[in-house]
Amino acid sequence: MDGLLVDSEPLWFVIEREVAERLGAPWGEADQEALIGGSLERTVSYLLAKADGAATADKAAAADEAAAADEAATADEAATAGREDVARWLVDGMARLVLARGLPLQPGAARLLAALDAVGVPCALVTASSRAIMDAVLKVTGLSFGVTVCGEDVRRGKPDPEPYLRAAALLGVPPSGCVVLEDSPTGVAAARAAGCPVIAVPSVPVPPGSGLVTVNSLDEVGFDLLERVVTGNSEGDDRAVTEKS
């Protein structure tokens, strides 16, 4: 969802930076990129680790009483913030921003989904985001799916195959018959582990792999490509699935 259907990464950067500042930790584009496609649990762990490292460095660098007092106040908040607190700050903040600002659809997303709906092809939305964020995105974009799988619906998130295995089961289609569109290495790994054919639409670099189709945007995805990909997978070889740059 994030990065594939909607351009939500700028809003994620705002919220992650706000939470990092609240924890007294630095935050930059490299931190955001490291979390693309990951679960909420992974983001929480990453933020708390950054905060712990920053707190240790601040204690060592405190030079005067005023600085020490400021750093102590920030360190106290970071020290008292638990995993549930950080997760709540992230989810509540992101849902609020999405509803307040809206989100642009990625190129080709509306056309592809409308075309699939017109011919009755069932679609599932599989996202690592929480239900509150997913619902906010669906509300502001007007998109709808017959099946949704979000972070709360699984015990193990991407790159574990569980989210895609659950989606295939709810669709009533074998994983080999479900073409997955993914924008991150984590999502691609999850889909391939589930046995699904994959089309990568990278928002960050995705390593090439045998049989992995890569396109520049959803504008390049049509029925012909979807049919070739799923046929190549179900036949048990990669003849119909080619590398694209």
KEGU-548466 format. One record per residue (C-alpha): x, y, z; residue number from 1. Coordinates in steps of 0.05 Angstrom, whole numbers, m for minus. Layout:
KEGU-548466
R, X, Y, Z, NUM $
...
***
This chain:
KEGU-548466
R, 0, 0, 0, 1 $
R, 51, 52, 23, 2 $
R, 95, 69, m36, 3 $
R, 58, 23, m84, 4 $
R, m13, 51, m87, 5 $
R, m3, 116, m50, 6 $
R, 55, 164, m40, 7 $
R, 54, 161, 36, 8 $
R, 128, 160, 50, 9 $
R, 132, 237, 60, 10 $
R, 80, 232, 114, 11 $
R, 115, 173, 146, 12 $
R, 179, 214, 149, 13 $
R, 142, 270, 185, 14 $
R, 113, 223, 237, 15 $
R, 175, 182, 247, 16 $
R, 217, 244, 257, 17 $
R, 166, 272, 307, 18 $
R, 168, 208, 347, 19 $
R, 244, 205, 343, 20 $
R, 249, 277, 368, 21 $
R, 202, 259, 425, 22 $
R, 249, 203, 443, 23 $
R, 310, 248, 436, 24 $
R, 338, 210, 376, 25 $
R, 364, 237, 309, 26 $
R, 326, 219, 246, 27 $
R, 344, 223, 172, 28 $
R, 326, 196, 104, 29 $
R, 370, 135, 113, 30 $
R, 330, 115, 174, 31 $
R, 265, 121, 136, 32 $
R, 292, 81, 77, 33 $
R, 314, 26, 125, 34 $
R, 242, 17, 148, 35 $
R, 204, 18, 81, 36 $
R, 161, m44, 75, 37 $
R, 172, m65, 147, 38 $
R, 122, m77, 203, 39 $
R, 101, m30, 258, 40 $
R, 138, m74, 308, 41 $
R, 202, m66, 269, 42 $
R, 193, 9, 266, 43 $
R, 181, 12, 341, 44 $
R, 243, m30, 355, 45 $
R, 285, 14, 309, 46 $
R, 262, 78, 341, 47 $
R, 274, 53, 412, 48 $
R, 344, 29, 392, 49 $
R, 359, 97, 362, 50 $
R, 334, 131, 426, 51 $
R, 377, 85, 470, 52 $
R, 439, 101, 429, 53 $
R, 424, 176, 430, 54 $
R, 413, 175, 505, 55 $
R, 480, 141, 517, 56 $
R, 516, 191, 472, 57 $
R, 481, 250, 505, 58 $
R, 502, 229, 575, 59 $
R, 574, 224, 552, 60 $
R, 572, 292, 517, 61 $
R, 536, 333, 570, 62 $
R, 580, 394, 582, 63 $
R, 543, 440, 630, 64 $
R, 485, 440, 678, 65 $
R, 435, 471, 629, 66 $
R, 451, 421, 574, 67 $
R, 450, 365, 624, 68 $
R, 381, 387, 649, 69 $
R, 352, 390, 579, 70 $
R, 381, 323, 561, 71 $
R, 356, 292, 626, 72 $
R, 285, 314, 610, 73 $
R, 288, 283, 541, 74 $
R, 321, 221, 568, 75 $
R, 267, 214, 621, 76 $
R, 212, 214, 568, 77 $
R, 250, 164, 526, 78 $
R, 263, 120, 586, 79 $
R, 190, 119, 607, 80 $
R, 163, 107, 536, 81 $
R, 147, 34, 524, 82 $
R, 134, m3, 460, 83 $
R, 59, 9, 465, 84 $
R, 70, 84, 473, 85 $
R, 115, 89, 412, 86 $
R, 68, 47, 370, 87 $
R, 9, 90, 391, 88 $
R, 46, 154, 373, 89 $
R, 62, 127, 305, 90 $
R, m7, 100, 288, 91 $
R, m47, 158, 316, 92 $
R, m1, 209, 284, 93 $
R, m1, 176, 216, 94 $
R, m76, 166, 214, 95 $
R, m86, 238, 234, 96 $
R, m40, 264, 180, 97 $
R, m71, 220, 126, 98 $
R, m141, 244, 142, 99 $
R, m119, 317, 147, 100 $
R, m75, 321, 85, 101 $
R, m100, 265, 40, 102 $
R, m54, 222, m3, 103 $
R, m40, 222, m78, 104 $
R, m47, 157, m115, 105 $
R, 14, 130, m150, 106 $
R, 14, 133, m226, 107 $
R, m28, 78, m256, 108 $
R, m59, 54, m191, 109 $
R, m130, 79, m204, 110 $
R, m130, 55, m276, 111 $
R, m105, m15, m259, 112 $
R, m153, m26, m202, 113 $
R, m212, 0, m242, 114 $
R, m194, m46, m300, 115 $
R, m189, m107, m254, 116 $
R, m255, m90, m221, 117 $
R, m290, m82, m288, 118 $
R, m275, m154, m308, 119 $
R, m287, m183, m239, 120 $
R, m215, m200, m219, 121 $
R, m214, m205, m143, 122 $
R, m161, m163, m108, 123 $
R, m132, m162, m39, 124 $
R, m95, m107, m2, 125 $
R, m38, m134, 40, 126 $
R, m3, m82, 82, 127 $
R, 43, m80, 142, 128 $
R, 7, m17, 166, 129 $
R, m42, m19, 223, 130 $
R, m117, m22, 211, 131 $
R, m126, 50, 232, 132 $
R, m77, 74, 180, 133 $
R, m104, 27, 126, 134 $
R, m175, 51, 139, 135 $
R, m153, 123, 135, 136 $
R, m118, 112, 69, 137 $
R, m178, 76, 39, 138 $
R, m224, 132, 63, 139 $
R, m185, 189, 32, 140 $
R, m169, 153, m33, 141 $
R, m237, 120, m44, 142 $
R, m203, 53, m59, 143 $
R, m236, m12, m38, 144 $
R, m216, m85, m36, 145 $
R, m255, m149, m26, 146 $
R, m200, m174, 20, 147 $
R, m154, m136, 66, 148 $
R, m97, m161, 109, 149 $
R, m63, m111, 156, 150 $
R, m12, m113, 211, 151 $
R, m61, m135, 265, 152 $
R, m86, m194, 222, 153 $
R, m21, m235, 226, 154 $
R, 27, m259, 278, 155 $
R, 88, m251, 233, 156 $
R, 94, m193, 185, 157 $
R, 134, m186, 121, 158 $
R, 184, m215, 102, 159 $
R, 148, m275, 131, 160 $
R, 100, m305, 80, 161 $
R, 41, m306, 129, 162 $
R, 7, m241, 103, 163 $
R, 5, m266, 32, 164 $
R, m14, m337, 51, 165 $
R, m72, m308, 90, 166 $
R, m94, m263, 33, 167 $
R, m92, m321, m17, 168 $
R, m134, m364, 31, 169 $
R, m186, m309, 39, 170 $
R, m189, m300, m37, 171 $
R, m197, m375, m45, 172 $
R, m140, m377, m95, 173 $
R, m75, m417, m90, 174 $
R, m14, m372, m78, 175 $
R, 14, m392, m146, 176 $
R, m48, m361, m177, 177 $
R, m41, m294, m141, 178 $
R, 2, m241, m175, 179 $
R, 33, m196, m122, 180 $
R, 53, m124, m136, 181 $
R, 106, m100, m87, 182 $
R, 150, m39, m80, 183 $
R, 201, m61, m27, 184 $
R, 252, m118, m18, 185 $
R, 216, m139, 45, 186 $
R, 149, m146, 10, 187 $
R, 180, m182, m50, 188 $
R, 213, m231, m3, 189 $
R, 147, m245, 33, 190 $
R, 109, m256, m31, 191 $
R, 161, m302, m62, 192 $
R, 166, m342, 3, 193 $
R, 90, m352, m1, 194 $
R, 97, m380, m71, 195 $
R, 66, m321, m107, 196 $
R, 90, m293, m173, 197 $
R, 114, m222, m163, 198 $
R, 119, m157, m202, 199 $
R, 164, m108, m168, 200 $
R, 148, m34, m174, 201 $
R, 207, m8, m132, 202 $
R, 202, 53, m87, 203 $
R, 272, 33, m63, 204 $
R, 322, m12, m99, 205 $
R, 298, m84, m103, 206 $
R, 352, m136, m118, 207 $
R, 341, m174, m183, 208 $
R, 322, m246, m178, 209 $
R, 308, m305, m223, 210 $
R, 238, m296, m253, 211 $
R, 226, m229, m220, 212 $
R, 193, m177, m265, 213 $
R, 210, m105, m249, 214 $
R, 173, m45, m278, 215 $
R, 180, 29, m267, 216 $
R, 108, 43, m248, 217 $
R, 38, 13, m246, 218 $
R, 26, 47, m314, 219 $
R, 67, m11, m344, 220 $
R, 22, m65, m313, 221 $
R, m34, m91, m355, 222 $
R, m72, m156, m367, 223 $
R, m20, m183, m415, 224 $
R, 36, m176, m364, 225 $
R, m7, m204, m307, 226 $
R, m26, m265, m349, 227 $
R, 46, m278, m370, 228 $
R, 71, m274, m299, 229 $
R, 18, m319, m268, 230 $
R, 23, m370, m325, 231 $
R, 98, m373, m320, 232 $
R, 94, m386, m245, 233 $
R, 40, m438, m248, 234 $
R, 76, m477, m302, 235 $
R, 135, m485, m255, 236 $
R, 187, m448, m296, 237 $
R, 206, m377, m312, 238 $
R, 194, m377, m387, 239 $
R, 140, m324, m384, 240 $
R, 174, m282, m331, 241 $
R, 231, m238, m353, 242 $
R, 276, m187, m321, 243 $
R, 256, m115, m338, 244 $
R, 291, m51, m317, 245 $
***
